[in-house]
Amino acid sequence: MRLPNHLLFADVVALLSEGYTVTLRAKGSSMFPFIVGGRDSVALRKRKHVCKGDIVLARIPEKTYVLHRVCRVEGDVFVLMGDGNVCVTETCRKEDILGTVLTITRNGRSMDCSSPAEALKVRFWRLALPVRRYLLPACRWWIKVMGKKKGL
């Protein structure tokens, strides 16, 4: 079922505030290659402490919602950037962070975002920022080829 963002996120925010875990299917390409829109799902939960490297659902000042990674924390201001971006960032305050991604589910398999393997991939991807514009097309090609091989 498809709902307009303002209706969907009103319920998501309420559920997260009450301590529930909410699972959503990802949309868009801003978190590619870690989260593929239309294919992957994410499980979110409200957490007291948010750290650099966490993937968060945040309300940004223009009253839109983004699922992006925290790339810097400057006092109470969080600087966010999608993994599929090469330079665009958004900022929000701590109270605008609605939930943190706990797991990413792909093809029925869940990946814990706090695992050492995921942390290593994120570290590599952060260091690759200067060449990310070249790596992203290669990743898209790879996923497309592997999807065809697996019949996805």
C-alpha positions in Angstrom: 0.0 0.0 0.0 1.3 3.5 -0.8 0.7 6.4 1.4 1.6 10.1 1.0 4.8 10.9 3.1 3.0 13.2 5.5 0.5 10.5 6.5 3.0 7.7 6.6 5.6 9.5 8.6 3.1 10.9 11.1 2.4 7.2 12.1 6.0 6.2 11.9 7.0 9.1 14.2 4.3 8.1 16.7 5.3 4.5 16.7 9.0 5.3 17.1 8.2 7.7 20.0 6.3 4.9 21.8 9.4 2.6 21.6 8.3 0.4 18.7 10.5 -0.9 16.0 9.3 0.2 12.5 10.2 -1.6 9.3 10.0 0.4 6.0 10.8 -0.5 2.4 13.5 1.9 1.2 12.8 4.3 -1.6 15.2 6.3 -3.7 18.9 6.0 -4.4 20.5 8.4 -1.9 21.8 5.5 0.3 23.1 3.3 -2.6 25.0 1.0 -2.5 24.3 0.1 1.2 20.5 0.5 0.8 18.9 -0.1 -2.6 15.5 1.6 -3.0 12.6 -0.6 -4.0 14.5 -3.7 -2.9 15.8 -3.3 0.6 13.9 -2.7 3.9 15.2 -1.1 7.1 14.2 -1.6 10.7 14.2 1.6 12.7 14.1 2.3 16.4 14.4 5.5 18.5 17.7 5.6 20.3 19.0 8.0 23.0 22.5 8.2 21.6 23.2 8.8 17.9 26.8 8.5 16.7 28.8 9.4 13.6 28.2 6.6 11.1 24.7 5.8 12.1 21.9 5.7 9.5 19.1 7.8 10.7 15.6 8.8 9.7 15.5 12.6 10.2 13.1 15.5 9.6 15.1 18.2 7.9 14.1 21.9 8.1 12.2 21.9 4.8 9.8 19.5 6.6 10.9 16.5 4.5 12.2 13.2 5.7 15.5 11.6 4.8 17.2 8.3 5.6 20.9 9.3 5.6 24.1 8.6 7.5 25.5 10.9 10.2 28.8 12.1 8.8 29.5 14.8 11.5 28.2 15.9 14.9 28.8 19.6 15.8 27.3 20.1 19.2 23.5 19.6 18.8 23.7 19.8 15.0 24.0 16.6 13.0 25.4 16.7 9.5 23.9 14.0 7.3 24.9 12.7 3.9 23.5 9.8 1.8 26.0 7.1 0.9 25.0 7.6 -2.8 25.9 11.3 -2.6 29.3 12.8 -3.4 28.9 16.2 -1.8 25.3 17.1 -0.8 24.7 17.3 3.0 21.7 18.2 5.2 21.7 19.4 8.8 19.3 18.7 11.6 19.0 19.0 15.3 19.1 16.1 17.7 15.3 16.3 18.2 14.8 16.0 14.5 16.3 12.5 14.5 13.3 10.2 14.6 15.0 6.8 14.5 18.1 4.9 13.8 18.5 2.0 11.4 19.1 -1.2 13.3 19.1 -3.7 10.4 18.9 -3.7 6.6 17.0 -6.6 5.0 18.0 -7.6 1.5 16.6 -10.7 -0.2 15.3 -12.1 3.1 18.7 -11.7 4.8 19.1 -9.1 7.6 22.3 -7.3 8.2 23.0 -5.7 11.6 24.2 -2.1 11.1 26.3 -2.3 14.2 28.3 -5.4 13.2 32.1 -5.1 12.7 31.7 -6.1 9.0 29.3 -3.3 8.4 31.5 -0.8 10.3 34.4 -1.8 8.1 32.4 -1.3 4.9 31.2 2.1 6.1 34.8 3.2 7.0 36.0 2.2 3.5 33.1 4.0 1.9 33.8 7.2 3.9 37.5 7.1 2.9 36.4 6.6 -0.7 34.5 9.8 -0.8 37.0 11.6 -3.2 36.5 8.8 -5.8 32.9 7.9 -5.0 31.6 9.5 -8.2 33.5 6.8 -10.1 32.7 3.9 -7.8 28.9 4.5 -7.8 28.4 3.6 -11.5 30.5 0.5 -11.1 28.4 -0.5 -8.0 25.2 0.1 -10.0 26.4 -2.0 -12.9 27.5 -4.8 -10.5 24.1 -4.9 -8.7 22.3 -4.9 -12.1 24.4 -7.8 -13.4 24.1 -9.8 -10.1 20.3 -9.2 -10.0 20.0 -10.6 -13.5 22.1 -13.7 -12.6 19.9 -14.4 -9.6 16.7 -13.6 -11.5 15.8 -10.6 -9.4 
